[in-house]
Amino acid sequence: MADNILSAKIVVTAPGAKEAFNGVATSVKKADDALKRVSPGANQATQSLTNLGRIVQDAPFGFIGISNNLNPLLVC
């Protein structure tokens, strides 16, 4: 099966267009860097909420039922 590849060359002659595109590229790079900094905190929050959910699920069984889930919650 043949691969169909589409390519296009964009030529912009408007004054200031190159600077505007460079500004967009810079903004995208900054947004990418900011999202990379959010990821570790989001992962830790997900793990903490999962552990808390396990404790809530075991609550009907009393302290003995939830005691095995306390350590993972406190270690996070």
PDB file of N, H, CA, C and O in Angstrom:
ATOM      1  N   MET A   1       0.852  -1.165   0.000  1.00  0.00           N
ATOM      2  CA  MET A   1       0.000   0.000   0.000  1.00  0.00           C
ATOM      3  C   MET A   1       0.903   1.234   0.000  1.00  0.00           C
ATOM      4  O   MET A   1       1.855   1.310   0.776  1.00  0.00           O
ATOM      5  N   ALA A   2       0.610   2.172  -0.849  1.00  0.00           N
ATOM      6  H   ALA A   2      -0.164   2.110  -1.479  1.00  0.00           H
ATOM      7  CA  ALA A   2       1.419   3.380  -0.980  1.00  0.00           C
ATOM      8  C   ALA A   2       1.066   4.372   0.112  1.00  0.00           C
ATOM      9  O   ALA A   2      -0.102   4.543   0.460  1.00  0.00           O
ATOM     10  N   ASP A   3       2.080   5.018   0.644  1.00  0.00           N
ATOM     11  H   ASP A   3       3.029   4.880   0.361  1.00  0.00           H
ATOM     12  CA  ASP A   3       1.855   6.076   1.637  1.00  0.00           C
ATOM     13  C   ASP A   3       1.627   7.389   0.908  1.00  0.00           C
ATOM     14  O   ASP A   3       2.417   7.780   0.048  1.00  0.00           O
ATOM     15  N   ASN A   4       0.567   8.049   1.249  1.00  0.00           N
ATOM     16  H   ASN A   4      -0.074   7.731   1.947  1.00  0.00           H
ATOM     17  CA  ASN A   4       0.288   9.355   0.670  1.00  0.00           C
ATOM     18  C   ASN A   4       0.773  10.409   1.648  1.00  0.00           C
ATOM     19  O   ASN A   4       0.307  10.472   2.785  1.00  0.00           O
ATOM     20  N   ILE A   5       1.692  11.220   1.210  1.00  0.00           N
ATOM     21  H   ILE A   5       2.070  11.169   0.286  1.00  0.00           H
ATOM     22  CA  ILE A   5       2.247  12.278   2.055  1.00  0.00           C
ATOM     23  C   ILE A   5       1.881  13.613   1.440  1.00  0.00           C
ATOM     24  O   ILE A   5       2.092  13.856   0.252  1.00  0.00           O
ATOM     25  N   LEU A   6       1.334  14.458   2.270  1.00  0.00           N
ATOM     26  H   LEU A   6       1.163  14.260   3.235  1.00  0.00           H
ATOM     27  CA  LEU A   6       0.954  15.792   1.837  1.00  0.00           C
ATOM     28  C   LEU A   6       1.955  16.774   2.416  1.00  0.00           C
ATOM     29  O   LEU A   6       2.224  16.767   3.618  1.00  0.00           O
ATOM     30  N   SER A   7       2.488  17.593   1.578  1.00  0.00           N
ATOM     31  H   SER A   7       2.269  17.599   0.603  1.00  0.00           H
ATOM     32  CA  SER A   7       3.397  18.629   2.073  1.00  0.00           C
ATOM     33  C   SER A   7       3.000  19.951   1.439  1.00  0.00           C
ATOM     34  O   SER A   7       2.478  20.004   0.325  1.00  0.00           O
ATOM     35  N   ALA A   8       3.259  20.998   2.172  1.00  0.00           N
ATOM     36  H   ALA A   8       3.683  20.955   3.077  1.00  0.00           H
ATOM     37  CA  ALA A   8       2.903  22.329   1.677  1.00  0.00           C
ATOM     38  C   ALA A   8       3.965  23.315   2.130  1.00  0.00           C
ATOM     39  O   ALA A   8       4.550  23.163   3.203  1.00  0.00           O
ATOM     40  N   LYS A   9       4.200  24.288   1.339  1.00  0.00           N
ATOM     41  H   LYS A   9       3.725  24.411   0.468  1.00  0.00           H
ATOM     42  CA  LYS A   9       5.129  25.361   1.685  1.00  0.00           C
ATOM     43  C   LYS A   9       4.306  26.624   1.852  1.00  0.00           C
ATOM     44  O   LYS A   9       3.556  27.013   0.957  1.00  0.00           O
ATOM     45  N   ILE A  10       4.452  27.258   3.002  1.00  0.00           N
ATOM     46  H   ILE A  10       5.061  26.941   3.729  1.00  0.00           H
ATOM     47  CA  ILE A  10       3.692  28.464   3.284  1.00  0.00           C
ATOM     48  C   ILE A  10       4.630  29.652   3.139  1.00  0.00           C
ATOM     49  O   ILE A  10       5.686  29.715   3.769  1.00  0.00           O
ATOM     50  N   VAL A  11       4.228  30.573   2.309  1.00  0.00           N
ATOM     51  H   VAL A  11       3.371  30.522   1.798  1.00  0.00           H
ATOM     52  CA  VAL A  11       5.005  31.790   2.113  1.00  0.00           C
ATOM     53  C   VAL A  11       4.147  32.954   2.580  1.00  0.00           C
ATOM     54  O   VAL A  11       3.044  33.172   2.078  1.00  0.00           O
ATOM     55  N   VAL A  12       4.666  33.695   3.544  1.00  0.00           N
ATOM     56  H   VAL A  12       5.562  33.519   3.951  1.00  0.00           H
ATOM     57  CA  VAL A  12       3.928  34.821   4.095  1.00  0.00           C
ATOM     58  C   VAL A  12       4.721  36.088   3.800  1.00  0.00           C
ATOM     59  O   VAL A  12       5.911  36.181   4.099  1.00  0.00           O
ATOM     60  N   THR A  13       4.042  37.049   3.212  1.00  0.00           N
ATOM     61  H   THR A  13       3.075  36.973   2.968  1.00  0.00           H
ATOM     62  CA  THR A  13       4.720  38.291   2.877  1.00  0.00           C
ATOM     63  C   THR A  13       4.206  39.470   3.696  1.00  0.00           C
ATOM     64  O   THR A  13       4.609  40.608   3.459  1.00  0.00           O
ATOM     65  N   ALA A  14       3.334  39.216   4.642  1.00  0.00           N
ATOM     66  H   ALA A  14       3.006  38.291   4.835  1.00  0.00           H
ATOM     67  CA  ALA A  14       2.789  40.297   5.460  1.00  0.00           C
ATOM     68  C   ALA A  14       3.872  40.834   6.384  1.00  0.00           C
ATOM     69  O   ALA A  14       4.668  40.063   6.920  1.00  0.00           O
ATOM     70  N   PRO A  15       3.909  42.143   6.576  1.00  0.00           N
ATOM     71  CA  PRO A  15       4.904  42.713   7.470  1.00  0.00           C
ATOM     72  C   PRO A  15       4.679  42.232   8.908  1.00  0.00           C
ATOM     73  O   PRO A  15       3.552  42.253   9.403  1.00  0.00           O
ATOM     74  N   GLY A  16       5.735  41.808   9.563  1.00  0.00           N
ATOM     75  H   GLY A  16       6.651  41.791   9.161  1.00  0.00           H
ATOM     76  CA  GLY A  16       5.646  41.375  10.948  1.00  0.00           C
ATOM     77  C   GLY A  16       5.189  39.942  11.130  1.00  0.00           C
ATOM     78  O   GLY A  16       5.084  39.473  12.263  1.00  0.00           O
ATOM     79  N   ALA A  17       4.911  39.225  10.029  1.00  0.00           N
ATOM     80  H   ALA A  17       4.996  39.607   9.109  1.00  0.00           H
ATOM     81  CA  ALA A  17       4.409  37.857  10.141  1.00  0.00           C
ATOM     82  C   ALA A  17       5.462  36.922  10.724  1.00  0.00           C
ATOM     83  O   ALA A  17       5.147  36.056  11.541  1.00  0.00           O
ATOM     84  N   LYS A  18       6.712  37.098  10.302  1.00  0.00           N
ATOM     85  H   LYS A  18       6.968  37.801   9.638  1.00  0.00           H
ATOM     86  CA  LYS A  18       7.781  36.222  10.798  1.00  0.00           C
ATOM     87  C   LYS A  18       7.934  36.382  12.307  1.00  0.00           C
ATOM     88  O   LYS A  18       8.082  35.394  13.026  1.00  0.00           O
ATOM     89  N   GLU A  19       7.899  37.615  12.782  1.00  0.00           N
ATOM     90  H   GLU A  19       7.778  38.417  12.197  1.00  0.00           H
ATOM     91  CA  GLU A  19       8.017  37.871  14.213  1.00  0.00           C
ATOM     92  C   GLU A  19       6.819  37.284  14.970  1.00  0.00           C
ATOM     93  O   GLU A  19       6.972  36.761  16.074  1.00  0.00           O
ATOM     94  N   ALA A  20       5.636  37.374  14.371  1.00  0.00           N
ATOM     95  H   ALA A  20       5.512  37.799  13.474  1.00  0.00           H
ATOM     96  CA  ALA A  20       4.440  36.824  15.003  1.00  0.00           C
ATOM     97  C   ALA A  20       4.534  35.303  15.111  1.00  0.00           C
ATOM     98  O   ALA A  20       4.186  34.729  16.143  1.00  0.00           O
ATOM     99  N   PHE A  21       5.004  34.653  14.049  1.00  0.00           N
ATOM    100  H   PHE A  21       5.287  35.119  13.210  1.00  0.00           H
ATOM    101  CA  PHE A  21       5.165  33.199  14.098  1.00  0.00           C
ATOM    102  C   PHE A  21       6.230  32.796  15.109  1.00  0.00           C
ATOM    103  O   PHE A  21       6.075  31.793  15.806  1.00  0.00           O
ATOM    104  N   ASN A  22       7.308  33.567  15.195  1.00  0.00           N
ATOM    105  H   ASN A  22       7.435  34.381  14.629  1.00  0.00           H
ATOM    106  CA  ASN A  22       8.337  33.284  16.196  1.00  0.00           C
ATOM    107  C   ASN A  22       7.780  33.449  17.605  1.00  0.00           C
ATOM    108  O   ASN A  22       8.126  32.688  18.508  1.00  0.00           O
ATOM    109  N   GLY A  23       6.924  34.439  17.788  1.00  0.00           N
ATOM    110  H   GLY A  23       6.644  35.058  17.054  1.00  0.00           H
ATOM    111  CA  GLY A  23       6.282  34.641  19.084  1.00  0.00           C
ATOM    112  C   GLY A  23       5.380  33.476  19.461  1.00  0.00           C
ATOM    113  O   GLY A  23       5.341  33.060  20.619  1.00  0.00           O
ATOM    114  N   VAL A  24       4.658  32.955  18.481  1.00  0.00           N
ATOM    115  H   VAL A  24       4.690  33.292  17.540  1.00  0.00           H
ATOM    116  CA  VAL A  24       3.797  31.786  18.724  1.00  0.00           C
ATOM    117  C   VAL A  24       4.655  30.578  19.090  1.00  0.00           C
ATOM    118  O   VAL A  24       4.314  29.833  20.008  1.00  0.00           O
ATOM    119  N   ALA A  25       5.757  30.380  18.385  1.00  0.00           N
ATOM    120  H   ALA A  25       6.035  30.985  17.639  1.00  0.00           H
ATOM    121  CA  ALA A  25       6.643  29.255  18.669  1.00  0.00           C
ATOM    122  C   ALA A  25       7.216  29.367  20.077  1.00  0.00           C
ATOM    123  O   ALA A  25       7.326  28.363  20.780  1.00  0.00           O
ATOM    124  N   THR A  26       7.580  30.563  20.493  1.00  0.00           N
ATOM    125  H   THR A  26       7.491  31.379  19.922  1.00  0.00           H
ATOM    126  CA  THR A  26       8.098  30.782  21.842  1.00  0.00           C
ATOM    127  C   THR A  26       7.024  30.489  22.882  1.00  0.00           C
ATOM    128  O   THR A  26       7.307  29.870  23.907  1.00  0.00           O
ATOM    129  N   SER A  27       5.803  30.926  22.629  1.00  0.00           N
ATOM    130  H   SER A  27       5.573  31.429  21.796  1.00  0.00           H
ATOM    131  CA  SER A  27       4.697  30.679  23.558  1.00  0.00           C
ATOM    132  C   SER A  27       4.393  29.191  23.687  1.00  0.00           C
ATOM    133  O   SER A  27       4.119  28.706  24.785  1.00  0.00           O
ATOM    134  N   VAL A  28       4.438  28.476  22.591  1.00  0.00           N
ATOM    135  H   VAL A  28       4.660  28.870  21.699  1.00  0.00           H
ATOM    136  CA  VAL A  28       4.193  27.034  22.620  1.00  0.00           C
ATOM    137  C   VAL A  28       5.282  26.331  23.419  1.00  0.00           C
ATOM    138  O   VAL A  28       4.989  25.413  24.186  1.00  0.00           O
ATOM    139  N   LYS A  29       6.522  26.745  23.252  1.00  0.00           N
ATOM    140  H   LYS A  29       6.760  27.490  22.629  1.00  0.00           H
ATOM    141  CA  LYS A  29       7.636  26.158  24.004  1.00  0.00           C
ATOM    142  C   LYS A  29       7.463  26.416  25.504  1.00  0.00           C
ATOM    143  O   LYS A  29       7.692  25.515  26.311  1.00  0.00           O
ATOM    144  N   LYS A  30       7.064  27.631  25.887  1.00  0.00           N
ATOM    145  H   LYS A  30       6.878  28.363  25.232  1.00  0.00           H
ATOM    146  CA  LYS A  30       6.844  27.957  27.298  1.00  0.00           C
ATOM    147  C   LYS A  30       5.697  27.130  27.873  1.00  0.00           C
ATOM    148  O   LYS A  30       5.782  26.657  29.006  1.00  0.00           O
ATOM    149  N   ALA A  31       4.627  26.954  27.104  1.00  0.00           N
ATOM    150  H   ALA A  31       4.557  27.338  26.183  1.00  0.00           H
ATOM    151  CA  ALA A  31       3.493  26.156  27.565  1.00  0.00           C
ATOM    152  C   ALA A  31       3.900  24.697  27.748  1.00  0.00           C
ATOM    153  O   ALA A  31       3.484  24.051  28.710  1.00  0.00           O
ATOM    154  N   ASP A  32       4.704  24.182  26.836  1.00  0.00           N
ATOM    155  H   ASP A  32       5.041  24.707  26.055  1.00  0.00           H
ATOM    156  CA  ASP A  32       5.190  22.806  26.945  1.00  0.00           C
ATOM    157  C   ASP A  32       6.033  22.633  28.204  1.00  0.00           C
ATOM    158  O   ASP A  32       5.879  21.642  28.917  1.00  0.00           O
ATOM    159  N   ASP A  33       6.917  23.578  28.483  1.00  0.00           N
ATOM    160  H   ASP A  33       7.042  24.383  27.903  1.00  0.00           H
ATOM    161  CA  ASP A  33       7.753  23.518  29.685  1.00  0.00           C
ATOM    162  C   ASP A  33       6.896  23.580  30.949  1.00  0.00           C
ATOM    163  O   ASP A  33       7.168  22.865  31.913  1.00  0.00           O
ATOM    164  N   ALA A  34       5.872  24.420  30.954  1.00  0.00           N
ATOM    165  H   ALA A  34       5.651  25.000  30.171  1.00  0.00           H
ATOM    166  CA  ALA A  34       4.995  24.547  32.116  1.00  0.00           C
ATOM    167  C   ALA A  34       4.221  23.253  32.361  1.00  0.00           C
ATOM    168  O   ALA A  34       4.057  22.836  33.508  1.00  0.00           O
ATOM    169  N   LEU A  35       3.750  22.622  31.301  1.00  0.00           N
ATOM    170  H   LEU A  35       3.883  22.960  30.369  1.00  0.00           H
ATOM    171  CA  LEU A  35       3.016  21.367  31.458  1.00  0.00           C
ATOM    172  C   LEU A  35       3.917  20.244  31.956  1.00  0.00           C
ATOM    173  O   LEU A  35       3.456  19.361  32.679  1.00  0.00           O
ATOM    174  N   LYS A  36       5.174  20.263  31.588  1.00  0.00           N
ATOM    175  H   LYS A  36       5.549  20.981  31.000  1.00  0.00           H
ATOM    176  CA  LYS A  36       6.119  19.256  32.086  1.00  0.00           C
ATOM    177  C   LYS A  36       6.334  19.414  33.590  1.00  0.00           C
ATOM    178  O   LYS A  36       6.579  18.425  34.280  1.00  0.00           O
ATOM    179  N   ARG A  37       6.248  20.626  34.102  1.00  0.00           N
ATOM    180  H   ARG A  37       6.049  21.429  33.541  1.00  0.00           H
ATOM    181  CA  ARG A  37       6.412  20.854  35.544  1.00  0.00           C
ATOM    182  C   ARG A  37       5.167  20.425  36.319  1.00  0.00           C
ATOM    183  O   ARG A  37       5.268  20.120  37.508  1.00  0.00           O
ATOM    184  N   VAL A  38       4.006  20.394  35.683  1.00  0.00           N
ATOM    185  H   VAL A  38       3.925  20.641  34.717  1.00  0.00           H
ATOM    186  CA  VAL A  38       2.763  20.005  36.340  1.00  0.00           C
ATOM    187  C   VAL A  38       2.696  18.485  36.521  1.00  0.00           C
ATOM    188  O   VAL A  38       2.115  18.009  37.497  1.00  0.00           O
ATOM    189  N   SER A  39       3.263  17.743  35.628  1.00  0.00           N
ATOM    190  H   SER A  39       3.735  18.129  34.835  1.00  0.00           H
ATOM    191  CA  SER A  39       3.128  16.294  35.603  1.00  0.00           C
ATOM    192  C   SER A  39       3.526  15.594  36.906  1.00  0.00           C
ATOM    193  O   SER A  39       2.748  14.766  37.379  1.00  0.00           O
ATOM    194  N   PRO A  40       4.682  15.871  37.516  1.00  0.00           N
ATOM    195  CA  PRO A  40       5.025  15.156  38.758  1.00  0.00           C
ATOM    196  C   PRO A  40       4.020  15.395  39.885  1.00  0.00           C
ATOM    197  O   PRO A  40       3.668  14.459  40.602  1.00  0.00           O
ATOM    198  N   GLY A  41       3.565  16.609  40.046  1.00  0.00           N
ATOM    199  H   GLY A  41       3.851  17.370  39.463  1.00  0.00           H
ATOM    200  CA  GLY A  41       2.577  16.907  41.087  1.00  0.00           C
ATOM    201  C   GLY A  41       1.244  16.234  40.818  1.00  0.00           C
ATOM    202  O   GLY A  41       0.586  15.757  41.742  1.00  0.00           O
ATOM    203  N   ALA A  42       0.846  16.195  39.560  1.00  0.00           N
ATOM    204  H   ALA A  42       1.381  16.582  38.809  1.00  0.00           H
ATOM    205  CA  ALA A  42      -0.411  15.535  39.202  1.00  0.00           C
ATOM    206  C   ALA A  42      -0.325  14.032  39.450  1.00  0.00           C
ATOM    207  O   ALA A  42      -1.291  13.418  39.904  1.00  0.00           O
ATOM    208  N   ASN A  43       0.819  13.448  39.155  1.00  0.00           N
ATOM    209  H   ASN A  43       1.604  13.947  38.786  1.00  0.00           H
ATOM    210  CA  ASN A  43       0.996  12.014  39.410  1.00  0.00           C
ATOM    211  C   ASN A  43       0.928  11.710  40.902  1.00  0.00           C
ATOM    212  O   ASN A  43       0.314  10.724  41.308  1.00  0.00           O
ATOM    213  N   GLN A  44       1.552  12.546  41.713  1.00  0.00           N
ATOM    214  H   GLN A  44       2.052  13.348  41.383  1.00  0.00           H
ATOM    215  CA  GLN A  44       1.530  12.329  43.158  1.00  0.00           C
ATOM    216  C   GLN A  44       0.107  12.508  43.709  1.00  0.00           C
ATOM    217  O   GLN A  44      -0.318  11.751  44.582  1.00  0.00           O
ATOM    218  N   ALA A  45      -0.618  13.494  43.209  1.00  0.00           N
ATOM    219  H   ALA A  45      -0.273  14.109  42.500  1.00  0.00           H
ATOM    220  CA  ALA A  45      -1.995  13.701  43.655  1.00  0.00           C
ATOM    221  C   ALA A  45      -2.871  12.513  43.274  1.00  0.00           C
ATOM    222  O   ALA A  45      -3.730  12.105  44.056  1.00  0.00           O
ATOM    223  N   THR A  46      -2.667  11.957  42.091  1.00  0.00           N
ATOM    224  H   THR A  46      -1.969  12.288  41.456  1.00  0.00           H
ATOM    225  CA  THR A  46      -3.426  10.793  41.661  1.00  0.00           C
ATOM    226  C   THR A  46      -3.175   9.610  42.587  1.00  0.00           C
ATOM    227  O   THR A  46      -4.110   8.917  42.988  1.00  0.00           O
ATOM    228  N   GLN A  47      -1.917   9.384  42.921  1.00  0.00           N
ATOM    229  H   GLN A  47      -1.158   9.947  42.595  1.00  0.00           H
ATOM    230  CA  GLN A  47      -1.572   8.271  43.807  1.00  0.00           C
ATOM    231  C   GLN A  47      -2.183   8.476  45.191  1.00  0.00           C
ATOM    232  O   GLN A  47      -2.704   7.531  45.783  1.00  0.00           O
ATOM    233  N   SER A  48      -2.124   9.695  45.707  1.00  0.00           N
ATOM    234  H   SER A  48      -1.701  10.463  45.226  1.00  0.00           H
ATOM    235  CA  SER A  48      -2.692   9.975  47.028  1.00  0.00           C
ATOM    236  C   SER A  48      -4.208   9.766  47.046  1.00  0.00           C
ATOM    237  O   SER A  48      -4.745   9.191  47.993  1.00  0.00           O
ATOM    238  N   LEU A  49      -4.888  10.228  46.015  1.00  0.00           N
ATOM    239  H   LEU A  49      -4.452  10.695  45.246  1.00  0.00           H
ATOM    240  CA  LEU A  49      -6.335  10.049  45.949  1.00  0.00           C
ATOM    241  C   LEU A  49      -6.719   8.580  45.790  1.00  0.00           C
ATOM    242  O   LEU A  49      -7.739   8.146  46.327  1.00  0.00           O
ATOM    243  N   THR A  50      -5.918   7.819  45.064  1.00  0.00           N
ATOM    244  H   THR A  50      -5.090   8.172  44.629  1.00  0.00           H
ATOM    245  CA  THR A  50      -6.167   6.387  44.936  1.00  0.00           C
ATOM    246  C   THR A  50      -6.043   5.701  46.293  1.00  0.00           C
ATOM    247  O   THR A  50      -6.885   4.882  46.661  1.00  0.00           O
ATOM    248  N   ASN A  51      -4.984   6.042  47.036  1.00  0.00           N
ATOM    249  H   ASN A  51      -4.300   6.707  46.737  1.00  0.00           H
ATOM    250  CA  ASN A  51      -4.800   5.450  48.363  1.00  0.00           C
ATOM    251  C   ASN A  51      -5.914   5.866  49.319  1.00  0.00           C
ATOM    252  O   ASN A  51      -6.369   5.051  50.122  1.00  0.00           O
ATOM    253  N   LEU A  52      -6.356   7.106  49.248  1.00  0.00           N
ATOM    254  H   LEU A  52      -5.987   7.768  48.596  1.00  0.00           H
ATOM    255  CA  LEU A  52      -7.458   7.557  50.083  1.00  0.00           C
ATOM    256  C   LEU A  52      -8.747   6.805  49.725  1.00  0.00           C
ATOM    257  O   LEU A  52      -9.530   6.453  50.607  1.00  0.00           O
ATOM    258  N   GLY A  53      -8.956   6.567  48.445  1.00  0.00           N
ATOM    259  H   GLY A  53      -8.320   6.854  47.728  1.00  0.00           H
ATOM    260  CA  GLY A  53     -10.115   5.805  47.998  1.00  0.00           C
ATOM    261  C   GLY A  53     -10.103   4.383  48.540  1.00  0.00           C
ATOM    262  O   GLY A  53     -11.151   3.832  48.876  1.00  0.00           O
ATOM    263  N   ARG A  54      -8.921   3.795  48.624  1.00  0.00           N
ATOM    264  H   ARG A  54      -8.070   4.243  48.351  1.00  0.00           H
ATOM    265  CA  ARG A  54      -8.823   2.446  49.191  1.00  0.00           C
ATOM    266  C   ARG A  54      -9.193   2.439  50.661  1.00  0.00           C
ATOM    267  O   ARG A  54      -9.836   1.505  51.139  1.00  0.00           O
ATOM    268  N   ILE A  55      -8.793   3.469  51.375  1.00  0.00           N
ATOM    269  H   ILE A  55      -8.271   4.228  50.987  1.00  0.00           H
ATOM    270  CA  ILE A  55      -9.140   3.568  52.794  1.00  0.00           C
ATOM    271  C   ILE A  55     -10.650   3.709  52.958  1.00  0.00           C
ATOM    272  O   ILE A  55     -11.250   3.064  53.819  1.00  0.00           O
ATOM    273  N   VAL A  56     -11.258   4.549  52.135  1.00  0.00           N
ATOM    274  H   VAL A  56     -10.771   5.072  51.436  1.00  0.00           H
ATOM    275  CA  VAL A  56     -12.709   4.750  52.212  1.00  0.00           C
ATOM    276  C   VAL A  56     -13.446   3.452  51.881  1.00  0.00           C
ATOM    277  O   VAL A  56     -14.450   3.133  52.518  1.00  0.00           O
ATOM    278  N   GLN A  57     -12.959   2.701  50.890  1.00  0.00           N
ATOM    279  H   GLN A  57     -12.144   2.959  50.372  1.00  0.00           H
ATOM    280  CA  GLN A  57     -13.601   1.435  50.539  1.00  0.00           C
ATOM    281  C   GLN A  57     -13.549   0.431  51.689  1.00  0.00           C
ATOM    282  O   GLN A  57     -14.485  -0.345  51.883  1.00  0.00           O
ATOM    283  N   ASP A  58     -12.450   0.447  52.452  1.00  0.00           N
ATOM    284  H   ASP A  58     -11.690   1.077  52.294  1.00  0.00           H
ATOM    285  CA  ASP A  58     -12.301  -0.505  53.550  1.00  0.00           C
ATOM    286  C   ASP A  58     -12.891   0.011  54.859  1.00  0.00           C
ATOM    287  O   ASP A  58     -12.850  -0.708  55.857  1.00  0.00           O
ATOM    288  N   ALA A  59     -13.429   1.202  54.897  1.00  0.00           N
ATOM    289  H   ALA A  59     -13.463   1.786  54.086  1.00  0.00           H
ATOM    290  CA  ALA A  59     -13.979   1.781  56.128  1.00  0.00           C
ATOM    291  C   ALA A  59     -15.078   0.931  56.769  1.00  0.00           C
ATOM    292  O   ALA A  59     -15.125   0.851  57.997  1.00  0.00           O
ATOM    293  N   PRO A  60     -15.955   0.299  56.005  1.00  0.00           N
ATOM    294  CA  PRO A  60     -16.986  -0.519  56.657  1.00  0.00           C
ATOM    295  C   PRO A  60     -16.416  -1.685  57.471  1.00  0.00           C
ATOM    296  O   PRO A  60     -17.115  -2.227  58.327  1.00  0.00           O
ATOM    297  N   PHE A  61     -15.182  -2.077  57.227  1.00  0.00           N
ATOM    298  H   PHE A  61     -14.614  -1.636  56.531  1.00  0.00           H
ATOM    299  CA  PHE A  61     -14.581  -3.193  57.950  1.00  0.00           C
ATOM    300  C   PHE A  61     -13.859  -2.739  59.211  1.00  0.00           C
ATOM    301  O   PHE A  61     -13.257  -3.559  59.904  1.00  0.00           O
ATOM    302  N   GLY A  62     -13.908  -1.460  59.517  1.00  0.00           N
ATOM    303  H   GLY A  62     -14.396  -0.794  58.954  1.00  0.00           H
ATOM    304  CA  GLY A  62     -13.300  -0.948  60.734  1.00  0.00           C
ATOM    305  C   GLY A  62     -11.814  -0.692  60.581  1.00  0.00           C
ATOM    306  O   GLY A  62     -11.255  -0.765  59.487  1.00  0.00           O
ATOM    307  N   PHE A  63     -11.185  -0.388  61.720  1.00  0.00           N
ATOM    308  H   PHE A  63     -11.639  -0.329  62.609  1.00  0.00           H
ATOM    309  CA  PHE A  63      -9.773  -0.024  61.693  1.00  0.00           C
ATOM    310  C   PHE A  63      -8.899  -1.165  61.199  1.00  0.00           C
ATOM    311  O   PHE A  63      -7.904  -0.928  60.514  1.00  0.00           O
ATOM    312  N   ILE A  64      -9.251  -2.389  61.533  1.00  0.00           N
ATOM    313  H   ILE A  64     -10.059  -2.581  62.090  1.00  0.00           H
ATOM    314  CA  ILE A  64      -8.452  -3.530  61.074  1.00  0.00           C
ATOM    315  C   ILE A  64      -8.497  -3.624  59.546  1.00  0.00           C
ATOM    316  O   ILE A  64      -7.500  -3.970  58.912  1.00  0.00           O
ATOM    317  N   GLY A  65      -9.630  -3.324  58.974  1.00  0.00           N
ATOM    318  H   GLY A  65     -10.440  -3.043  59.489  1.00  0.00           H
ATOM    319  CA  GLY A  65      -9.769  -3.380  57.516  1.00  0.00           C
ATOM    320  C   GLY A  65      -8.997  -2.299  56.791  1.00  0.00           C
ATOM    321  O   GLY A  65      -8.499  -2.526  55.689  1.00  0.00           O
ATOM    322  N   ILE A  66      -8.889  -1.121  57.398  1.00  0.00           N
ATOM    323  H   ILE A  66      -9.293  -0.937  58.294  1.00  0.00           H
ATOM    324  CA  ILE A  66      -8.216  -0.024  56.704  1.00  0.00           C
ATOM    325  C   ILE A  66      -6.756   0.122  57.102  1.00  0.00           C
ATOM    326  O   ILE A  66      -6.024   0.873  56.456  1.00  0.00           O
ATOM    327  N   SER A  67      -6.313  -0.561  58.129  1.00  0.00           N
ATOM    328  H   SER A  67      -6.907  -1.171  58.654  1.00  0.00           H
ATOM    329  CA  SER A  67      -4.947  -0.355  58.618  1.00  0.00           C
ATOM    330  C   SER A  67      -3.897  -0.713  57.578  1.00  0.00           C
ATOM    331  O   SER A  67      -2.824  -0.111  57.568  1.00  0.00           O
ATOM    332  N   ASN A  68      -4.169  -1.669  56.707  1.00  0.00           N
ATOM    333  H   ASN A  68      -5.041  -2.158  56.714  1.00  0.00           H
ATOM    334  CA  ASN A  68      -3.184  -2.023  55.680  1.00  0.00           C
ATOM    335  C   ASN A  68      -3.051  -0.958  54.596  1.00  0.00           C
ATOM    336  O   ASN A  68      -2.099  -0.990  53.817  1.00  0.00           O
ATOM    337  N   ASN A  69      -3.987  -0.017  54.534  1.00  0.00           N
ATOM    338  H   ASN A  69      -4.761   0.009  55.167  1.00  0.00           H
ATOM    339  CA  ASN A  69      -3.917   1.043  53.533  1.00  0.00           C
ATOM    340  C   ASN A  69      -3.383   2.364  54.089  1.00  0.00           C
ATOM    341  O   ASN A  69      -3.204   3.320  53.335  1.00  0.00           O
ATOM    342  N   LEU A  70      -3.130   2.428  55.378  1.00  0.00           N
ATOM    343  H   LEU A  70      -3.275   1.651  55.991  1.00  0.00           H
ATOM    344  CA  LEU A  70      -2.658   3.677  55.965  1.00  0.00           C
ATOM    345  C   LEU A  70      -1.218   3.997  55.572  1.00  0.00           C
ATOM    346  O   LEU A  70      -0.901   5.147  55.266  1.00  0.00           O
ATOM    347  N   ASN A  71      -0.356   3.005  55.577  1.00  0.00           N
ATOM    348  H   ASN A  71      -0.614   2.071  55.825  1.00  0.00           H
ATOM    349  CA  ASN A  71       1.049   3.252  55.269  1.00  0.00           C
ATOM    350  C   ASN A  71       1.258   3.822  53.863  1.00  0.00           C
ATOM    351  O   ASN A  71       1.987   4.805  53.725  1.00  0.00           O
ATOM    352  N   PRO A  72       0.647   3.249  52.802  1.00  0.00           N
ATOM    353  CA  PRO A  72       0.848   3.847  51.474  1.00  0.00           C
ATOM    354  C   PRO A  72       0.353   5.298  51.391  1.00  0.00           C
ATOM    355  O   PRO A  72       0.933   6.112  50.671  1.00  0.00           O
ATOM    356  N   LEU A  73      -0.712   5.618  52.124  1.00  0.00           N
ATOM    357  H   LEU A  73      -1.182   4.958  52.708  1.00  0.00           H
ATOM    358  CA  LEU A  73      -1.232   6.997  52.099  1.00  0.00           C
ATOM    359  C   LEU A  73      -0.256   7.947  52.779  1.00  0.00           C
ATOM    360  O   LEU A  73      -0.037   9.058  52.296  1.00  0.00           O
ATOM    361  N   LEU A  74       0.331   7.524  53.894  1.00  0.00           N
ATOM    362  H   LEU A  74       0.153   6.621  54.286  1.00  0.00           H
ATOM    363  CA  LEU A  74       1.228   8.402  54.646  1.00  0.00           C
ATOM    364  C   LEU A  74       2.586   8.544  53.988  1.00  0.00           C
ATOM    365  O   LEU A  74       3.266   9.548  54.200  1.00  0.00           O
ATOM    366  N   VAL A  75       3.003   7.558  53.188  1.00  0.00           N
ATOM    367  H   VAL A  75       2.451   6.742  53.015  1.00  0.00           H
ATOM    368  CA  VAL A  75       4.308   7.600  52.539  1.00  0.00           C
ATOM    369  C   VAL A  75       4.313   8.589  51.376  1.00  0.00           C
ATOM    370  O   VAL A  75       5.356   9.171  51.076  1.00  0.00           O
ATOM    371  N   CYS A  76       3.189   8.792  50.722  1.00  0.00           N
ATOM    372  H   CYS A  76       2.341   8.320  50.965  1.00  0.00           H
ATOM    373  CA  CYS A  76       3.125   9.683  49.554  1.00  0.00           C
ATOM    374  C   CYS A  76       3.586  11.021  49.880  1.00  0.00           C
ATOM    375  O   CYS A  76       3.599  11.898  49.016  1.00  0.00           O
TER     376      CYS A  76
END
